[in-house]
Amino acid sequence: MIEVCLGTACFVRGSGMLLERLEEQIGVTAGETDKNMQFTLRTVRCIGCCALAPAMRIDGVTFGKVKLDKVLDILEQFP
């Protein structure tokens, strides 16, 4: 489960673009599961990590200050 925070702090700091990058990398849009049943992508309003914006969570592991060029590296940690 990949959760992308779209709360105010995260959105202002680029979580919309982060969501787009994840959609490209995984091949699904928010609310869908990839065909390999590996990732489900969803959006949330706040994960409580405003100081780490933009933030996302994968299977309970929080990633903060996520840079777009690091998205693939993060995804590869979850085979």
Jmol script that loads the backbone (N, CA, C; Angstrom):
load data "model"
ATOM      1  N   MET A   1       0.837  -1.168   0.000  1.00  0.00           N
ATOM      2  CA  MET A   1       0.000   0.000   0.000  1.00  0.00           C
ATOM      3  C   MET A   1       0.885   1.234   0.000  1.00  0.00           C
ATOM      4  N   ILE A   2       0.705   2.065  -1.003  1.00  0.00           N
ATOM      5  CA  ILE A   2       1.430   3.331  -1.077  1.00  0.00           C
ATOM      6  C   ILE A   2       0.433   4.440  -0.812  1.00  0.00           C
ATOM      7  N   GLU A   3       0.720   5.254   0.188  1.00  0.00           N
ATOM      8  CA  GLU A   3      -0.131   6.389   0.519  1.00  0.00           C
ATOM      9  C   GLU A   3       0.651   7.666   0.281  1.00  0.00           C
ATOM     10  N   VAL A   4       0.098   8.547  -0.523  1.00  0.00           N
ATOM     11  CA  VAL A   4       0.718   9.833  -0.804  1.00  0.00           C
ATOM     12  C   VAL A   4      -0.080  10.901  -0.069  1.00  0.00           C
ATOM     13  N   CYS A   5       0.596  11.687   0.741  1.00  0.00           N
ATOM     14  CA  CYS A   5      -0.072  12.734   1.495  1.00  0.00           C
ATOM     15  C   CYS A   5      -0.362  13.920   0.581  1.00  0.00           C
ATOM     16  N   LEU A   6      -1.625  14.335   0.576  1.00  0.00           N
ATOM     17  CA  LEU A   6      -2.020  15.524  -0.179  1.00  0.00           C
ATOM     18  C   LEU A   6      -2.504  16.630   0.763  1.00  0.00           C
ATOM     19  N   GLY A   7      -2.053  16.565   2.022  1.00  0.00           N
ATOM     20  CA  GLY A   7      -2.354  17.636   2.966  1.00  0.00           C
ATOM     21  C   GLY A   7      -1.705  18.927   2.502  1.00  0.00           C
ATOM     22  N   THR A   8      -2.080  20.021   3.109  1.00  0.00           N
ATOM     23  CA  THR A   8      -1.630  21.342   2.654  1.00  0.00           C
ATOM     24  C   THR A   8      -0.113  21.456   2.579  1.00  0.00           C
ATOM     25  N   ALA A   9       0.590  21.112   3.643  1.00  0.00           N
ATOM     26  CA  ALA A   9       2.054  21.260   3.645  1.00  0.00           C
ATOM     27  C   ALA A   9       2.697  20.410   2.553  1.00  0.00           C
ATOM     28  N   CYS A  10       2.255  19.164   2.436  1.00  0.00           N
ATOM     29  CA  CYS A  10       2.827  18.278   1.420  1.00  0.00           C
ATOM     30  C   CYS A  10       2.480  18.753   0.014  1.00  0.00           C
ATOM     31  N   PHE A  11       1.238  19.177  -0.181  1.00  0.00           N
ATOM     32  CA  PHE A  11       0.834  19.604  -1.517  1.00  0.00           C
ATOM     33  C   PHE A  11       1.622  20.831  -1.962  1.00  0.00           C
ATOM     34  N   VAL A  12       1.791  21.785  -1.055  1.00  0.00           N
ATOM     35  CA  VAL A  12       2.556  22.993  -1.376  1.00  0.00           C
ATOM     36  C   VAL A  12       3.994  22.651  -1.732  1.00  0.00           C
ATOM     37  N   ARG A  13       4.510  21.585  -1.132  1.00  0.00           N
ATOM     38  CA  ARG A  13       5.902  21.190  -1.378  1.00  0.00           C
ATOM     39  C   ARG A  13       6.044  20.113  -2.453  1.00  0.00           C
ATOM     40  N   GLY A  14       4.978  19.875  -3.222  1.00  0.00           N
ATOM     41  CA  GLY A  14       5.134  19.041  -4.412  1.00  0.00           C
ATOM     42  C   GLY A  14       4.553  17.648  -4.385  1.00  0.00           C
ATOM     43  N   SER A  15       3.661  17.339  -3.455  1.00  0.00           N
ATOM     44  CA  SER A  15       3.135  15.973  -3.427  1.00  0.00           C
ATOM     45  C   SER A  15       2.251  15.659  -4.631  1.00  0.00           C
ATOM     46  N   GLY A  16       1.697  16.674  -5.267  1.00  0.00           N
ATOM     47  CA  GLY A  16       0.938  16.435  -6.501  1.00  0.00           C
ATOM     48  C   GLY A  16       1.841  15.868  -7.588  1.00  0.00           C
ATOM     49  N   MET A  17       3.029  16.438  -7.709  1.00  0.00           N
ATOM     50  CA  MET A  17       3.998  15.934  -8.685  1.00  0.00           C
ATOM     51  C   MET A  17       4.521  14.560  -8.264  1.00  0.00           C
ATOM     52  N   LEU A  18       4.657  14.352  -6.964  1.00  0.00           N
ATOM     53  CA  LEU A  18       5.068  13.045  -6.448  1.00  0.00           C
ATOM     54  C   LEU A  18       4.041  11.983  -6.828  1.00  0.00           C
ATOM     55  N   LEU A  19       2.778  12.300  -6.676  1.00  0.00           N
ATOM     56  CA  LEU A  19       1.710  11.374  -7.060  1.00  0.00           C
ATOM     57  C   LEU A  19       1.788  11.053  -8.555  1.00  0.00           C
ATOM     58  N   GLU A  20       1.984  12.066  -9.368  1.00  0.00           N
ATOM     59  CA  GLU A  20       2.103  11.848 -10.821  1.00  0.00           C
ATOM     60  C   GLU A  20       3.275  10.933 -11.149  1.00  0.00           C
ATOM     61  N   ARG A  21       4.411  11.134 -10.490  1.00  0.00           N
ATOM     62  CA  ARG A  21       5.593  10.299 -10.737  1.00  0.00           C
ATOM     63  C   ARG A  21       5.313   8.850 -10.336  1.00  0.00           C
ATOM     64  N   LEU A  22       4.668   8.657  -9.196  1.00  0.00           N
ATOM     65  CA  LEU A  22       4.316   7.303  -8.764  1.00  0.00           C
ATOM     66  C   LEU A  22       3.358   6.650  -9.753  1.00  0.00           C
ATOM     67  N   GLU A  23       2.387   7.394 -10.231  1.00  0.00           N
ATOM     68  CA  GLU A  23       1.449   6.850 -11.216  1.00  0.00           C
ATOM     69  C   GLU A  23       2.183   6.403 -12.471  1.00  0.00           C
ATOM     70  N   GLU A  24       3.163   7.187 -12.899  1.00  0.00           N
ATOM     71  CA  GLU A  24       3.963   6.822 -14.076  1.00  0.00           C
ATOM     72  C   GLU A  24       4.783   5.557 -13.807  1.00  0.00           C
ATOM     73  N   GLN A  25       5.445   5.506 -12.663  1.00  0.00           N
ATOM     74  CA  GLN A  25       6.335   4.397 -12.347  1.00  0.00           C
ATOM     75  C   GLN A  25       5.575   3.085 -12.148  1.00  0.00           C
ATOM     76  N   ILE A  26       4.418   3.168 -11.513  1.00  0.00           N
ATOM     77  CA  ILE A  26       3.656   1.964 -11.204  1.00  0.00           C
ATOM     78  C   ILE A  26       2.700   1.588 -12.326  1.00  0.00           C
ATOM     79  N   GLY A  27       2.239   2.584 -13.067  1.00  0.00           N
ATOM     80  CA  GLY A  27       1.328   2.322 -14.174  1.00  0.00           C
ATOM     81  C   GLY A  27      -0.138   2.278 -13.772  1.00  0.00           C
ATOM     82  N   VAL A  28      -0.471   2.926 -12.669  1.00  0.00           N
ATOM     83  CA  VAL A  28      -1.861   3.002 -12.206  1.00  0.00           C
ATOM     84  C   VAL A  28      -2.156   4.431 -11.759  1.00  0.00           C
ATOM     85  N   THR A  29      -3.433   4.724 -11.571  1.00  0.00           N
ATOM     86  CA  THR A  29      -3.807   6.000 -10.982  1.00  0.00           C
ATOM     87  C   THR A  29      -4.233   5.759  -9.535  1.00  0.00           C
ATOM     88  N   ALA A  30      -4.351   6.832  -8.788  1.00  0.00           N
ATOM     89  CA  ALA A  30      -4.724   6.718  -7.376  1.00  0.00           C
ATOM     90  C   ALA A  30      -6.029   5.939  -7.232  1.00  0.00           C
ATOM     91  N   GLY A  31      -6.029   4.995  -6.304  1.00  0.00           N
ATOM     92  CA  GLY A  31      -7.191   4.156  -6.071  1.00  0.00           C
ATOM     93  C   GLY A  31      -7.126   2.813  -6.777  1.00  0.00           C
ATOM     94  N   GLU A  32      -6.053   2.577  -7.523  1.00  0.00           N
ATOM     95  CA  GLU A  32      -5.918   1.330  -8.283  1.00  0.00           C
ATOM     96  C   GLU A  32      -4.743   0.494  -7.767  1.00  0.00           C
ATOM     97  N   THR A  33      -4.759  -0.773  -8.140  1.00  0.00           N
ATOM     98  CA  THR A  33      -3.678  -1.709  -7.838  1.00  0.00           C
ATOM     99  C   THR A  33      -3.028  -2.109  -9.154  1.00  0.00           C
ATOM    100  N   ASP A  34      -1.708  -2.216  -9.164  1.00  0.00           N
ATOM    101  CA  ASP A  34      -1.014  -2.590 -10.399  1.00  0.00           C
ATOM    102  C   ASP A  34      -1.347  -4.027 -10.793  1.00  0.00           C
ATOM    103  N   LYS A  35      -1.084  -4.367 -12.043  1.00  0.00           N
ATOM    104  CA  LYS A  35      -1.480  -5.690 -12.554  1.00  0.00           C
ATOM    105  C   LYS A  35      -0.733  -6.837 -11.891  1.00  0.00           C
ATOM    106  N   ASN A  36       0.437  -6.565 -11.296  1.00  0.00           N
ATOM    107  CA  ASN A  36       1.181  -7.602 -10.580  1.00  0.00           C
ATOM    108  C   ASN A  36       0.706  -7.763  -9.139  1.00  0.00           C
ATOM    109  N   MET A  37      -0.264  -6.963  -8.751  1.00  0.00           N
ATOM    110  CA  MET A  37      -0.818  -6.976  -7.392  1.00  0.00           C
ATOM    111  C   MET A  37       0.262  -6.663  -6.343  1.00  0.00           C
ATOM    112  N   GLN A  38       1.256  -5.870  -6.736  1.00  0.00           N
ATOM    113  CA  GLN A  38       2.339  -5.515  -5.825  1.00  0.00           C
ATOM    114  C   GLN A  38       2.035  -4.214  -5.081  1.00  0.00           C
ATOM    115  N   PHE A  39       1.512  -3.222  -5.800  1.00  0.00           N
ATOM    116  CA  PHE A  39       1.278  -1.912  -5.211  1.00  0.00           C
ATOM    117  C   PHE A  39      -0.163  -1.463  -5.413  1.00  0.00           C
ATOM    118  N   THR A  40      -0.731  -0.899  -4.356  1.00  0.00           N
ATOM    119  CA  THR A  40      -1.989  -0.177  -4.446  1.00  0.00           C
ATOM    120  C   THR A  40      -1.652   1.261  -4.100  1.00  0.00           C
ATOM    121  N   LEU A  41      -2.058   2.184  -4.946  1.00  0.00           N
ATOM    122  CA  LEU A  41      -1.738   3.592  -4.766  1.00  0.00           C
ATOM    123  C   LEU A  41      -2.981   4.328  -4.298  1.00  0.00           C
ATOM    124  N   ARG A  42      -2.835   5.084  -3.225  1.00  0.00           N
ATOM    125  CA  ARG A  42      -3.965   5.877  -2.749  1.00  0.00           C
ATOM    126  C   ARG A  42      -3.471   7.199  -2.188  1.00  0.00           C
ATOM    127  N   THR A  43      -4.370   8.135  -2.085  1.00  0.00           N
ATOM    128  CA  THR A  43      -4.039   9.427  -1.504  1.00  0.00           C
ATOM    129  C   THR A  43      -4.685   9.538  -0.133  1.00  0.00           C
ATOM    130  N   VAL A  44      -4.035  10.284   0.728  1.00  0.00           N
ATOM    131  CA  VAL A  44      -4.569  10.560   2.062  1.00  0.00           C
ATOM    132  C   VAL A  44      -4.442  12.064   2.303  1.00  0.00           C
ATOM    133  N   ARG A  45      -5.236  12.572   3.213  1.00  0.00           N
ATOM    134  CA  ARG A  45      -5.232  14.011   3.487  1.00  0.00           C
ATOM    135  C   ARG A  45      -4.090  14.443   4.386  1.00  0.00           C
ATOM    136  N   CYS A  46      -3.651  13.584   5.280  1.00  0.00           N
ATOM    137  CA  CYS A  46      -2.520  13.933   6.138  1.00  0.00           C
ATOM    138  C   CYS A  46      -2.005  12.668   6.809  1.00  0.00           C
ATOM    139  N   ILE A  47      -0.681  12.521   6.826  1.00  0.00           N
ATOM    140  CA  ILE A  47      -0.100  11.388   7.555  1.00  0.00           C
ATOM    141  C   ILE A  47       0.656  11.874   8.787  1.00  0.00           C
ATOM    142  N   GLY A  48       0.521  13.157   9.087  1.00  0.00           N
ATOM    143  CA  GLY A  48       1.096  13.703  10.316  1.00  0.00           C
ATOM    144  C   GLY A  48       2.581  13.968  10.273  1.00  0.00           C
ATOM    145  N   CYS A  49       3.117  14.151   9.084  1.00  0.00           N
ATOM    146  CA  CYS A  49       4.557  14.398   8.939  1.00  0.00           C
ATOM    147  C   CYS A  49       4.797  15.704   8.195  1.00  0.00           C
ATOM    148  N   CYS A  50       4.088  16.744   8.581  1.00  0.00           N
ATOM    149  CA  CYS A  50       4.140  18.008   7.847  1.00  0.00           C
ATOM    150  C   CYS A  50       5.556  18.573   7.725  1.00  0.00           C
ATOM    151  N   ALA A  51       6.371  18.371   8.738  1.00  0.00           N
ATOM    152  CA  ALA A  51       7.747  18.869   8.695  1.00  0.00           C
ATOM    153  C   ALA A  51       8.594  18.102   7.684  1.00  0.00           C
ATOM    154  N   LEU A  52       8.117  16.931   7.240  1.00  0.00           N
ATOM    155  CA  LEU A  52       8.852  16.108   6.280  1.00  0.00           C
ATOM    156  C   LEU A  52       8.280  16.203   4.869  1.00  0.00           C
ATOM    157  N   ALA A  53       7.437  17.183   4.634  1.00  0.00           N
ATOM    158  CA  ALA A  53       6.748  17.309   3.353  1.00  0.00           C
ATOM    159  C   ALA A  53       7.722  17.466   2.189  1.00  0.00           C
ATOM    160  N   PRO A  54       7.394  16.859   1.045  1.00  0.00           N
ATOM    161  CA  PRO A  54       6.275  15.964   0.782  1.00  0.00           C
ATOM    162  C   PRO A  54       6.574  14.564   1.312  1.00  0.00           C
ATOM    163  N   ALA A  55       5.538  13.944   1.836  1.00  0.00           N
ATOM    164  CA  ALA A  55       5.712  12.642   2.471  1.00  0.00           C
ATOM    165  C   ALA A  55       4.820  11.586   1.828  1.00  0.00           C
ATOM    166  N   MET A  56       5.282  10.347   1.928  1.00  0.00           N
ATOM    167  CA  MET A  56       4.480   9.209   1.489  1.00  0.00           C
ATOM    168  C   MET A  56       4.789   8.044   2.418  1.00  0.00           C
ATOM    169  N   ARG A  57       3.921   7.058   2.399  1.00  0.00           N
ATOM    170  CA  ARG A  57       4.088   5.896   3.264  1.00  0.00           C
ATOM    171  C   ARG A  57       3.882   4.648   2.418  1.00  0.00           C
ATOM    172  N   ILE A  58       4.785   3.674   2.567  1.00  0.00           N
ATOM    173  CA  ILE A  58       4.650   2.396   1.881  1.00  0.00           C
ATOM    174  C   ILE A  58       4.662   1.303   2.940  1.00  0.00           C
ATOM    175  N   ASP A  59       3.579   0.556   3.012  1.00  0.00           N
ATOM    176  CA  ASP A  59       3.450  -0.530   3.988  1.00  0.00           C
ATOM    177  C   ASP A  59       3.855  -0.096   5.397  1.00  0.00           C
ATOM    178  N   GLY A  60       3.446   1.103   5.776  1.00  0.00           N
ATOM    179  CA  GLY A  60       3.714   1.591   7.123  1.00  0.00           C
ATOM    180  C   GLY A  60       5.048   2.281   7.311  1.00  0.00           C
ATOM    181  N   VAL A  61       5.895   2.280   6.291  1.00  0.00           N
ATOM    182  CA  VAL A  61       7.198   2.946   6.361  1.00  0.00           C
ATOM    183  C   VAL A  61       7.054   4.336   5.755  1.00  0.00           C
ATOM    184  N   THR A  62       7.387   5.358   6.527  1.00  0.00           N
ATOM    185  CA  THR A  62       7.225   6.734   6.078  1.00  0.00           C
ATOM    186  C   THR A  62       8.494   7.246   5.420  1.00  0.00           C
ATOM    187  N   PHE A  63       8.313   7.925   4.297  1.00  0.00           N
ATOM    188  CA  PHE A  63       9.403   8.561   3.571  1.00  0.00           C
ATOM    189  C   PHE A  63       9.102  10.046   3.506  1.00  0.00           C
ATOM    190  N   GLY A  64      10.051  10.866   3.941  1.00  0.00           N
ATOM    191  CA  GLY A  64       9.850  12.306   3.954  1.00  0.00           C
ATOM    192  C   GLY A  64      10.822  13.030   3.052  1.00  0.00           C
ATOM    193  N   LYS A  65      10.437  14.263   2.727  1.00  0.00           N
ATOM    194  CA  LYS A  65      11.231  15.120   1.840  1.00  0.00           C
ATOM    195  C   LYS A  65      11.604  14.360   0.571  1.00  0.00           C
ATOM    196  N   VAL A  66      10.609  13.682   0.007  1.00  0.00           N
ATOM    197  CA  VAL A  66      10.821  12.812  -1.146  1.00  0.00           C
ATOM    198  C   VAL A  66      11.107  13.639  -2.397  1.00  0.00           C
ATOM    199  N   LYS A  67      12.215  13.344  -3.020  1.00  0.00           N
ATOM    200  CA  LYS A  67      12.595  13.982  -4.288  1.00  0.00           C
ATOM    201  C   LYS A  67      12.109  13.103  -5.435  1.00  0.00           C
ATOM    202  N   LEU A  68      11.651  13.728  -6.494  1.00  0.00           N
ATOM    203  CA  LEU A  68      11.095  12.985  -7.627  1.00  0.00           C
ATOM    204  C   LEU A  68      12.091  11.997  -8.216  1.00  0.00           C
ATOM    205  N   ASP A  69      13.365  12.373  -8.236  1.00  0.00           N
ATOM    206  CA  ASP A  69      14.362  11.477  -8.834  1.00  0.00           C
ATOM    207  C   ASP A  69      14.707  10.294  -7.919  1.00  0.00           C
ATOM    208  N   LYS A  70      14.145  10.240  -6.726  1.00  0.00           N
ATOM    209  CA  LYS A  70      14.401   9.129  -5.800  1.00  0.00           C
ATOM    210  C   LYS A  70      13.222   8.155  -5.710  1.00  0.00           C
ATOM    211  N   VAL A  71      12.133   8.436  -6.418  1.00  0.00           N
ATOM    212  CA  VAL A  71      10.933   7.596  -6.322  1.00  0.00           C
ATOM    213  C   VAL A  71      11.232   6.153  -6.718  1.00  0.00           C
ATOM    214  N   LEU A  72      11.905   5.942  -7.822  1.00  0.00           N
ATOM    215  CA  LEU A  72      12.201   4.585  -8.270  1.00  0.00           C
ATOM    216  C   LEU A  72      13.084   3.859  -7.254  1.00  0.00           C
ATOM    217  N   ASP A  73      14.069   4.548  -6.680  1.00  0.00           N
ATOM    218  CA  ASP A  73      14.923   3.942  -5.657  1.00  0.00           C
ATOM    219  C   ASP A  73      14.101   3.491  -4.452  1.00  0.00           C
ATOM    220  N   ILE A  74      13.128   4.295  -4.062  1.00  0.00           N
ATOM    221  CA  ILE A  74      12.261   3.940  -2.932  1.00  0.00           C
ATOM    222  C   ILE A  74      11.417   2.721  -3.281  1.00  0.00           C
ATOM    223  N   LEU A  75      10.815   2.712  -4.455  1.00  0.00           N
ATOM    224  CA  LEU A  75       9.982   1.595  -4.861  1.00  0.00           C
ATOM    225  C   LEU A  75      10.753   0.280  -4.919  1.00  0.00           C
ATOM    226  N   GLU A  76      12.011   0.348  -5.323  1.00  0.00           N
ATOM    227  CA  GLU A  76      12.831  -0.854  -5.432  1.00  0.00           C
ATOM    228  C   GLU A  76      13.145  -1.486  -4.084  1.00  0.00           C
ATOM    229  N   GLN A  77      12.897  -0.772  -2.992  1.00  0.00           N
ATOM    230  CA  GLN A  77      13.099  -1.330  -1.657  1.00  0.00           C
ATOM    231  C   GLN A  77      11.974  -2.293  -1.281  1.00  0.00           C
ATOM    232  N   PHE A  78      10.913  -2.350  -2.115  1.00  0.00           N
ATOM    233  CA  PHE A  78       9.753  -3.181  -1.833  1.00  0.00           C
ATOM    234  C   PHE A  78       9.508  -4.141  -2.993  1.00  0.00           C
ATOM    235  N   PRO A  79      10.300  -5.228  -3.047  1.00  0.00           N
ATOM    236  CA  PRO A  79      10.193  -6.164  -4.189  1.00  0.00           C
ATOM    237  C   PRO A  79       8.908  -6.965  -4.213  1.00  0.00           C
TER     238      PRO A  79
END
end "model"
wireframe off; spacefill off
backbone 0.3
color backbone group
